[in-house]
Amino acid sequence: MKLPSVKDLKVKGKRVLLRVNYDVPLRKIPNSPPVQRTGKFQIPNFAVEDGTRIEESLATIKWLLENGAKIIIVSHLGRPGGKRVPELSLGPVAKWLIKNLKFKTEKLQLKIKNFSVFRITDDFFLLENIRFWPEEEENNLDFARKLASLADFYVNEAFACSHRKHASIVGVLKFFPPQNLSFGLDFLKEIEILSKIREKPKRPLVLLLGGVKEDKIDYAKKLAKWADWILVGGKLVEYDGIPQLAKHPKVLAELIKNGQDITPGTIEKFKKIIFEAKTVVWAGPMGNFYDKRYETGTKEIAQAVAESGAFTVVGGGDTEAALSKFGLTRKIGFISSGGGAMLEFLSSGTLAGIEAFFSCFSSEQSRNRS
């Protein structure tokens, strides 16, 4: 799949709307008042606990700044449901950017065309949580038009969100010339690696699914012919649909009595298959690993994946958190920024954000012919 890179754009002196995924974990700053006030800049006293998702966008940000662009970043954080939830403000992310990019900035909260923004520098702004506006998840086109009016170019660096038909992912593209649309460096890396394992994986290929999100059942059905083994753990085992993965050499997990983890027998069965694999794709923990009492299944499977010798791809916030907890992050071949987006791309070869991009080019070509 050939997608245009941000490096194809001539951005000097131009405004770039950069959609990223800054859905990061936050922690309250101990012994601090509820709100920090610096001039007109008011944000809750939270800090970014893990900046990995921000770091994934930095190569694109630095390239844009070095090439004279003015950046307006768009992201969501959590699920505020179209309401302003102070605890889900992107203010702590603004502080992270200022600190880690070593900007000396007077922190001001501003309004630009009715959008609340954080000023990082004179050429670099971060919009407040885009999901504070209900029109975002509704993919409201009037809202998308207003968002697009902020910039000359649009760059999608939010792979993890690009299976969502939201205004900042899909709708906004309609209001830019197709030649002014492109993808960020991390997004293109995701597509390159996932395309290779989708089209020519080394086999046997093991698809390891866990967690609690039921949409993984649909992905499992779509990927049944692609995978050599589908190993299922977590709450997925209890959902309707998993036993219907008919005629596939799958292994379904057996949960312990309270359903919080997989059984020791299941762990050993999974490990045997994983150690024989050439490719392992993993999305979702095996149980409630956040509780030390129920971390065994996820921990042992994570260690097996890391030590398997296979090419390993892991996606999803909880799965990545498990790897981090057990100190195994560096032993994984590739960590995708999104579990749902990763499975969607592997099952269909595309995402809503990519399809919207190609649709813009098709519409342009149709207008030119008429």
N, C-alpha and C positions, 0 to 999 in steps of 0.2 A: 504494500500500500504506500503510495507516494503522497505525502502531505507537505505543504509548504512550511518552511522553518521561519521563525522570527528573524533569523539572519538574512532572509530574503527581502526584508522590508527596509526602506530608506526612511529612517525615523528621526533624523536630526531636526530638532525644533518642533517635532510633532508630538501630539498627545496620544498615548497608548493605553487602552483599557486592557488590563491584564487580569484575567480570571484565574485565581489560584485556589488551592485547598488549604486553608489555615484552620481547619477544624481540629484544633490542638487541645490537649488536656491543660486545665488551669488549676492552680492551687491558691488558696487564700494566704496572703502575707500575714504571718503571725503578729499579734500585738499591734495591729494597725487599725485605724478608723475605717468605716465602711467605704469611704470615698476619698480619693487623692485629688487635691486641688492644686494646680500649678497655673497661675494666671486664670485664663478662661478654660483651661483643659481639665476636665473632670472625668475620672474613670474609677471603676471599682478597684479596690486594693487587692487585685489578683495578679499573679505572675504566671508566665508560660512554664509549665512543668517539663514538657518535652518539645523541643523545637525542631524535631526531625522534618516534619511536613513543611515548615517554613524554609529550612535549609534546602529542600528539594527544588525550590524556585529561585534560589540565589544566583545560579549561573545565568538564568534568563534576565533577572533584574540587573545584574552587573553589566551584562552585554548591552542592555537598553540604555543604562545610564552612561556607559562609556561611549555610546554612539549618539549621545545628545538628545535622547527622548525625554519627554515628561511623562511620568508613570502615574496612572490611577489604578490602584489594585482593588479588585472586587473579590470578596470571599464570604462564606458563611461560617458560623460557629454554632454547633449544636442544633437543637430543634425548638426555636422560640415560637413557632406556630404563627408567624406573621405579626407578632407583638414585640414591643420593646422590652426585653428582659435584661436588666442591668448586669446580671451575673454572666451574660453571654455577650457582653460588649467586646469588640476587637481592640479596645484600648490597651490591654496588656500585650497584644501582638505588636501594636505601634511602639510600645516601650522596648520590646525585644528587638525590633528592627533598628531603632535608634541606637541601642546599646551595642548590638552585635555588628552593625555596619559602621560603627564608630562615627556617627553623625553628632555634631554639636548643634542641637536644635532647640529653639524655644518651642515648647510643646503647646500647640494651640488646636482647639477643636473649632472647625469651621463649617460653613454651609456652602455647598456648590450646587446651584440649580436644585435646591430643596433636598439634596443628599447631605447627610452628616458625614464629615470626613475628618481624618486625623492627618495633620501636616507632619511629614517626616523631614522633608526639606522643601525648598521652593519648587523643586521639580519632581517631587515624589510624595504621593498622597495615598492614604488607605481609607476606603469607604467603610463606614460602620457596617456591621453585620447585615448582609443583604437580605437575610431571611427575617429581619425585622419588618420588612414590607411584605404583606400577604401576596402582592402581585408577582413576587419572584417565583414561588412554587406553583402559582396558577399559570405561569408563562403568559402573563398579560402583555399584549403587544404595545399598548400605550406606554406601559412602564418600561418595556424593552427599548422603545424609541427614545424615551427620556434618558435612559442609561447610555445608549449609544451616542447621544448628543454631547456627552462629556469628552469624546475623543475622536481622533482621526483614524486610528487603527485598533483592531481587536486581536488579542493573542490569548489562546486557550492553553493554560498551563495547569489545568485542573482535571487530570485524567480520572482521578477517583470519583469525580462528580459528573463525568460526562456521559453516564448512562441515564441521567435525569433530564427530563424535558422541562427545564426551568428557564426563566427569562434570560438569565445571565449566561446560560449555556447554549440555548437554542434560539430563542426569540430575538435576541440582540443582533444576531448575525444578519438578519434581514435588512438592517439599516446601515450596513457598510457596503461599499463596493467590494466585490469578491476578491479583487487583488489586494485589498487592505486587511484581509483575514489571514491568520497563520497560527502555528502551534509552537509552544515553548519547548525548550531543549529537553526537559525531563519527560514531557508528554511524548515526544518523538522517540526517546529511549525506551519508554514503556512499549510503544507500538512495535518497535524493531525487535525487541526480545520476545514479546508475547506472540508476534507473528511467526517467528522461527519455531517456537515449540508447538504452535497450533498447526503449522503446515508440515514440519518435518521433525517430530520429536524423536529422541532416542528411546527405544522401548526395551523392557516394559515401562509403561507410563502409569503411575499411581496418582489418582485424584483423591485427596484426603479432605473430607468436609466435616465441619463441626459447628459449634455455636448454636444460636437460637433462631436465626432468621429463616423463615419458611421458604423464601424465594430460592434458597439453595436447592430445594427439592426439584424445582423446575430446571435449574441449571444442570443438576445431576442427570435428569432425563435427557436433556439435549446433548450432554457430553458422554452418554453411555456408550455410544459406538466409537468414540474417540479414545477413551481411556481403556487401559487393560484391566485395571482394578479401580473400584470406587469403595473407599473405606469411610464409614460414616460413624461419627461420634457426637457427643454433646446432646442437646435436647432434640436435635433432628431425628434421632432414633425413634422418638415417641410420636412423631407427626405422621398423619396419614399421607400416603404417597411414596414413602421410602420403600416399603415392601413391594411396590408395584414396578420397581426397576427390573422388570422381567428379563429372563434369559441373559443376564449379565453376570460375569464371575465376580460379583460384589461380595463384600463382607460387611454385615451389619453389626454394630457394636451392641454389647449387652451392658446396660448400666447397673451400677451398684444400687442397693435397695432404695435409697432416697433420690436417685436420679442425678446426683451431683457430679458423677465421674464415670468413666468406663471401668470395667472389671479387670483384674489382673490377667485373666485368661485372654480377654480381648486385646490387651496391651501386647502380650507376647505374639498373638496371631498377626497383629498389625506390623509389629517390628520385623517379623520374618519376611513379610511381603515387601516392606520398605527397603530392607537390605538387599533384596534382589532387583530393585528398580534401577532404571537408568535415568528416569525423569520423575520428579515428585512435585506435584502442584498442591499446595495446602492453603485452605481458607477456613478458619474457624477452630477454636480450641475444643478439646475433648471433654471439658467439664468446667466447673467453676474454679478455675486455677487461681483466682484472686484470693480465695480462701485456702490457706495452707493445708487444711485438712483434705482438700479435694484437688490438689495440684498434681498428684502422681501421674495420672493418665496423660495430661498435656505435657508435663515435664519429660516423661520417658519417650513419648512420641516425638517431641521436639529434639531431644538428643539423638534419637534414631535418624530423623531427617537430616540433622546436621552432620552425622557421621556416616551416612549411607554411601557416599561416593557418587551419588547421582547428581544430575543438574537439578537444583532445587529452586523453586519459585514459591514465594509466600506472599499472601495478600490479605489485607484487612487489619483494622486497628487493634482488635483484641489479640489476633494471632501475633502481630508485631510486638504487642505489649508482653505477651508470653515469652517470646524470644529474648526480649530485653531483660525480663525478670530473671531468666535462667542463664543469662550471659552468652547467648548463642547467636546473636545478630550477625556477627562477622563471619560465621560459618555457613551462611546461606548464600546461594549463588546470586539470587536477585530477589529483592523485596519490592513488590508492587505497592503503590501508594493506596490502592483501593481493592478490597475484596470483591464487592459486587461488580464493579467496573471490570475487574480482571476476568471474572467468570463470564460476564456478558460478552466481552470481546472474544474470549476463547470459544464460546458457544456459537457466536454469530459472525465473528470477523469484523464487527463494526460497533459503534456506539452512537447514541442520539446526537452527541455533539459533533461527531464526524459526519453523520448523515445530513445534519443541518448545513454543514459547510459545503458538501457536494451539491445539496439542493440549491444553494445560492448560485453556484456556477451554472447549474442547469437552467435556472430561471434567467440568468444573464444571457446565456446562449439563445434561449427561446426569444427573448426580447430583441436580440440582434438579428434573428432570422425573420422576425415579423415586420 
